Amino acid sequence: MYTQHSHFGRIIFGAALFALVSVFVLILWNWLMPAIFGLGQVNYLQSAGLLLLSKILFSGFGRGRHHIGERDLWRNKFEMRFGNRNFHEAEKGD
C-alpha cells in the first residue's frame, strides 16, 4: 500500500530526475546543435521545455507503460476482420 510519504518521495524523485535530464539535454544541445545545424544555444529553462515537449509529442500525457498491449489490440482487430489470413492475403481480397 502506498503511503503519502512514499508518494511525496516519488514526486521529489521525479522532479530531480527531470532536472538532471534537462541538464543533460542542455549540454548535448549546446554541444551538438550549433556545430551540426548552426542553431543557437539554449538555456536551462529552454532545455526543460524541449524535454517536456518531446515527452508530449513522442509518448503523450499518459503514465507508465500503457502502450504495451496496443500492438496486440491491432493484431486482434485484424484477426477478427480477416481471420487467419496474413496481411498480404488480406490485401489481395481473395
N, CA, C and O of each residue as an XYZ file, in Angstrom:
376
protein
N       0.848     -1.167      0.000
C       0.000      0.000      0.000
C       0.895      1.231      0.000
O       1.902      1.282      0.707
N       0.517      2.215     -0.797
C       1.291      3.444     -0.879
C       0.874      4.392      0.234
O      -0.310      4.607      0.493
N       1.866      4.935      0.867
C       1.590      5.937      1.884
C       1.809      7.316      1.277
O       2.376      7.449      0.192
N       1.356      8.326      1.983
C       1.535      9.679      1.487
C       3.018     10.037      1.452
O       3.457     10.805      0.596
N       3.780      9.484      2.375
C       5.214      9.749      2.409
C       5.894      9.188      1.158
O       6.724      9.873      0.561
N       5.570      7.979      0.751
C       6.190      7.401     -0.435
C       5.737      8.120     -1.695
O       6.494      8.226     -2.660
N       4.507      8.614     -1.689
C       4.017      9.385     -2.837
C       4.804     10.684     -2.976
O       5.158     11.082     -4.086
N       5.075     11.339     -1.860
C       5.874     12.562     -1.844
C       7.296     12.272     -2.329
O       7.879     13.071     -3.062
N       7.844     11.148     -1.926
C       9.178     10.755     -2.364
C       9.251     10.534     -3.864
O      10.242     10.887     -4.503
N       8.201      9.949     -4.424
C       8.157      9.739     -5.872
C       8.114     11.068     -6.619
O       8.737     11.213     -7.671
N       7.380     12.035     -6.076
C       7.302     13.354     -6.703
C       8.668     14.034     -6.669
O       9.106     14.602     -7.669
N       9.334     13.978     -5.527
C      10.665     14.568     -5.398
C      11.655     13.883     -6.332
O      12.452     14.548     -6.993
N      11.604     12.552     -6.387
C      12.494     11.805     -7.274
C      12.225     12.161     -8.735
O      13.164     12.346     -9.509
N      10.959     12.257     -9.114
C      10.604     12.610    -10.488
C      11.087     13.998    -10.857
O      11.601     14.202    -11.957
N      10.929     14.967     -9.945
C      11.389     16.334    -10.206
C      12.908     16.380    -10.324
O      13.441     17.078    -11.186
N      13.613     15.638     -9.460
C      15.074     15.607     -9.528
C      15.553     14.942    -10.817
O      16.519     15.397    -11.428
N      14.891     13.884    -11.225
C      15.242     13.206    -12.468
C      14.996     14.116    -13.666
O      15.814     14.176    -14.583
N      13.864     14.825    -13.657
C      13.553     15.754    -14.740
C      14.610     16.858    -14.806
O      15.041     17.232    -15.897
N      15.031     17.382    -13.657
C      16.053     18.430    -13.616
C      17.389     17.901    -14.150
O      18.076     18.594    -14.900
N      17.749     16.692    -13.771
C      19.007     16.102    -14.226
C      18.991     15.848    -15.736
O      19.967     16.145    -16.425
N      17.903     15.309    -16.242
C      17.803     15.045    -17.675
C      17.764     16.359    -18.455
O      18.269     16.422    -19.576
N      17.171     17.409    -17.879
C      17.165     18.721    -18.525
C      18.579     19.260    -18.679
O      18.905     19.864    -19.701
N      19.416     19.048    -17.677
C      20.820     19.465    -17.772
C      21.527     18.658    -18.864
O      22.337     19.200    -19.616
N      21.221     17.378    -18.946
C      21.798     16.522    -19.988
C      21.389     17.015    -21.376
O      22.223     17.066    -22.280
N      20.111     17.379    -21.558
C      19.628     17.926    -22.831
C      20.334     19.242    -23.135
O      20.728     19.485    -24.276
N      20.496     20.086    -22.131
C      21.178     21.370    -22.287
C      22.605     21.174    -22.796
O      23.032     21.830    -23.747
N      23.330     20.272    -22.158
C      24.720     20.035    -22.547
C      24.802     19.477    -23.965
O      25.601     19.945    -24.775
N      23.978     18.481    -24.261
C      24.003     17.891    -25.609
C      23.602     18.894    -26.678
O      24.241     18.976    -27.727
N      22.547     19.657    -26.417
C      22.096     20.641    -27.410
C      23.201     21.658    -27.678
O      23.555     21.909    -28.830
N      23.745     22.240    -26.612
C      24.747     23.293    -26.788
C      26.063     22.773    -27.352
O      26.860     23.548    -27.881
N      26.293     21.482    -27.244
C      27.489     20.896    -27.805
C      27.296     20.545    -29.289
O      28.170     20.816    -30.112
N      26.135     19.934    -29.625
C      25.948     19.396    -30.969
C      25.201     20.306    -31.938
O      25.645     20.478    -33.074
N      24.096     20.885    -31.530
C      23.231     21.598    -32.470
C      23.880     22.819    -33.129
O      23.708     23.008    -34.333
N      24.622     23.659    -32.389
C      25.272     24.780    -33.081
C      26.315     24.322    -34.101
O      26.460     24.930    -35.161
N      27.036     23.253    -33.778
C      28.083     22.767    -34.676
C      27.505     22.062    -35.901
O      28.018     22.226    -37.008
N      26.449     21.285    -35.712
C      25.909     20.486    -36.819
C      24.944     21.295    -37.682
O      25.065     21.307    -38.906
N      23.983     21.973    -37.044
C      22.915     22.647    -37.782
C      22.993     24.165    -37.736
O      22.170     24.840    -38.356
N      23.948     24.706    -37.027
C      24.068     26.157    -36.930
C      22.986     26.805    -36.080
O      22.720     27.997    -36.235
N      22.363     26.058    -35.194
C      21.317     26.594    -34.321
C      21.946     27.274    -33.118
O      23.096     27.001    -32.773
N      21.194     28.156    -32.483
C      21.689     28.853    -31.307
C      21.709     27.958    -30.076
O      21.137     26.869    -30.064
N      22.378     28.443    -29.052
C      22.432     27.714    -27.792
C      21.150     27.966    -26.998
O      20.457     28.957    -27.228
N      20.840     27.065    -26.065
C      19.647     27.193    -25.224
C      20.061     27.326    -23.771
O      21.156     26.915    -23.387
N      19.172     27.908    -22.955
C      19.425     27.977    -21.524
C      18.707     26.817    -20.836
O      18.083     25.986    -21.495
N      18.801     26.767    -19.496
C      18.231     25.633    -18.758
C      16.717     25.525    -18.935
O      16.202     24.429    -19.159
N      16.001     26.642    -18.839
C      14.535     26.589    -18.981
C      14.127     26.151    -20.382
O      13.146     25.424    -20.538
N      14.855     26.576    -21.390
C      14.549     26.133    -22.748
C      14.816     24.640    -22.921
O      14.066     23.955    -23.617
N      15.869     24.133    -22.300
C      16.135     22.691    -22.400
C      15.063     21.890    -21.668
O      14.677     20.815    -22.125
N      14.576     22.407    -20.530
C      13.480     21.729    -19.823
C      12.222     21.750    -20.683
O      11.482     20.767    -20.724
N      11.974     22.861    -21.367
C      10.827     22.949    -22.271
C      10.944     21.986    -23.438
O       9.959     21.362    -23.832
N      12.142     21.861    -23.992
C      12.353     20.892    -25.078
C      12.105     19.467    -24.605
O      11.505     18.662    -25.318
N      12.564     19.165    -23.412
C      12.357     17.828    -22.853
C      10.868     17.547    -22.650
O      10.381     16.472    -23.000
N      10.159     18.503    -22.093
C       8.722     18.345    -21.876
C       7.972     18.227    -23.198
O       7.078     17.391    -23.334
N       8.332     19.060    -24.170
C       7.688     18.999    -25.483
C       7.926     17.652    -26.157
O       7.005     17.083    -26.742
N       9.150     17.139    -26.082
C       9.423     15.833    -26.690
C       8.663     14.723    -25.988
O       8.211     13.780    -26.637
N       8.514     14.820    -24.670
C       7.720     13.829    -23.926
C       6.276     13.833    -24.401
O       5.681     12.777    -24.620
N       5.716     15.031    -24.559
C       4.322     15.136    -25.003
C       4.166     14.625    -26.422
O       3.231     13.878    -26.709
N       5.063     15.014    -27.312
C       4.942     14.632    -28.721
C       5.177     13.150    -28.969
O       4.491     12.544    -29.792
N       6.136     12.562    -28.270
C       6.505     11.185    -28.569
C       5.850     10.137    -27.689
O       5.797      8.970    -28.076
N       5.347     10.513    -26.515
C       4.705      9.488    -25.692
C       3.390      9.935    -25.079
O       2.789      9.172    -24.323
N       2.930     11.108    -25.365
C       1.626     11.554    -24.880
C       1.648     11.933    -23.413
O       2.706     12.022    -22.789
N       0.455     12.153    -22.875
C       0.314     12.581    -21.497
C       0.191     11.423    -20.528
O       0.195     11.642    -19.317
N       0.081     10.185    -21.026
C      -0.185      9.035    -20.177
C       0.933      8.734    -19.213
O       2.045      9.246    -19.342
N       0.626      7.902    -18.251
C       1.571      7.489    -17.231
C       2.026      6.069    -17.481
O       1.237      5.236    -17.928
N       3.248      5.786    -17.210
C       3.734      4.411    -17.228
C       3.818      3.807    -18.611
O       4.003      4.509    -19.605
N       3.679      2.493    -18.658
C       3.827      1.748    -19.907
C       2.471      1.287    -20.411
O       2.236      0.087    -20.551
N       1.597      2.209    -20.679
C       0.245      1.853    -21.089
C       0.152      1.473    -22.556
O      -0.915      1.063    -23.012
N       1.248      1.598    -23.316
C       1.205      1.295    -24.744
C       1.642     -0.134    -25.059
O       1.722     -0.503    -26.231
N       1.923     -0.935    -24.052
C       2.463     -2.269    -24.273
C       1.486     -3.144    -25.061
O       1.911     -3.832    -25.988
N       0.203     -3.144    -24.729
C      -0.759     -4.009    -25.389
C      -1.366     -3.428    -26.651
O      -2.252     -4.045    -27.244
N      -0.914     -2.260    -27.077
C      -1.507     -1.610    -28.238
C      -1.320     -2.427    -29.510
O      -2.236     -2.511    -30.329
N      -0.149     -3.029    -29.686
C       0.101     -3.848    -30.869
C      -0.817     -5.060    -30.871
O      -1.346     -5.437    -31.917
N      -1.009     -5.671    -29.715
C      -1.901     -6.810    -29.627
C      -3.336     -6.425    -29.929
O      -4.079     -7.214    -30.512
N      -3.737     -5.224    -29.541
C      -5.085     -4.750    -29.848
C      -5.298     -4.685    -31.354
O      -6.322     -5.153    -31.852
N      -4.342     -4.109    -32.088
C      -4.460     -4.037    -33.545
C      -4.413     -5.417    -34.173
O      -5.128     -5.685    -35.139
N      -3.575     -6.297    -33.634
C      -3.495     -7.657    -34.166
C      -4.833     -8.376    -33.984
O      -5.295     -9.065    -34.893
N      -5.455     -8.218    -32.818
C      -6.740     -8.858    -32.559
C      -7.819     -8.301    -33.473
O      -8.644     -9.062    -33.978
N      -7.834     -6.990    -33.699
C      -8.809     -6.400    -34.614
C      -8.626     -6.933    -36.027
O      -9.601     -7.225    -36.720
N      -7.363     -7.061    -36.455
C      -7.074     -7.574    -37.787
C      -7.537     -9.015    -37.925
O      -8.152     -9.384    -38.926
N      -7.241     -9.831    -36.915
C      -7.635    -11.235    -36.978
C      -9.149    -11.390    -36.942
O      -9.683    -12.287    -37.594
N      -9.845    -10.552    -36.210
C     -11.300    -10.625    -36.181
C     -11.885    -10.266    -37.543
O     -12.893    -10.838    -37.959
N     -11.258     -9.325    -38.235
C     -11.790     -8.877    -39.514
C     -11.425     -9.819    -40.657
O     -12.248    -10.087    -41.532
N     -10.192    -10.321    -40.648
C      -9.717    -11.101    -41.787
C      -9.441    -12.559    -41.464
O      -8.962    -13.287    -42.334
N      -9.713    -13.001    -40.289
C      -9.489    -14.394    -39.929
C      -8.014    -14.715    -39.790
O      -7.247    -13.889    -39.296
N      -7.606    -15.898    -40.217
C      -6.225    -16.338    -40.058
C      -5.334    -15.946    -41.232
O      -4.170    -16.345    -41.278
N      -5.854    -15.178    -42.176
C      -5.028    -14.771    -43.316
C      -3.988    -13.761    -42.861
O      -4.214    -12.995    -41.924
N      -2.839    -13.771    -43.542
C      -1.830    -12.779    -43.205
C      -2.135    -11.472    -43.935
O      -3.115    -11.392    -44.675
N      -1.316    -10.466    -43.736
C      -1.584     -9.156    -44.269
C      -1.643     -9.161    -45.807
O      -2.513     -8.520    -46.397
N      -0.723     -9.880    -46.448
C      -0.684     -9.888    -47.910
C      -1.881    -10.600    -48.511
O      -2.399    -10.172    -49.543
N      -2.326    -11.671    -47.889
C      -3.522    -12.365    -48.374
C      -4.751    -11.489    -48.219
O      -5.601    -11.443    -49.108
N      -4.848    -10.797    -47.100
C      -5.996     -9.914    -46.865
C      -5.973     -8.728    -47.814
O      -7.029     -8.222    -48.195
N      -4.793     -8.279    -48.199
C      -4.664     -7.147    -49.109
C      -5.154     -7.531    -50.508
O      -5.711     -6.692    -51.217
N      -4.949     -8.801    -50.915
C      -5.404     -9.260    -52.224
C      -6.926     -9.338    -52.280
O      -7.517     -9.149    -53.343
N      -7.555     -9.612    -51.160
C      -9.001     -9.644    -51.099
C      -9.632    -10.966    -51.473
O     -10.858    -11.078    -51.473
N      -8.852    -11.950    -51.786
C      -9.348    -13.299    -52.167
C     -10.401    -13.207    -53.189
O     -10.930    -14.230    -53.625
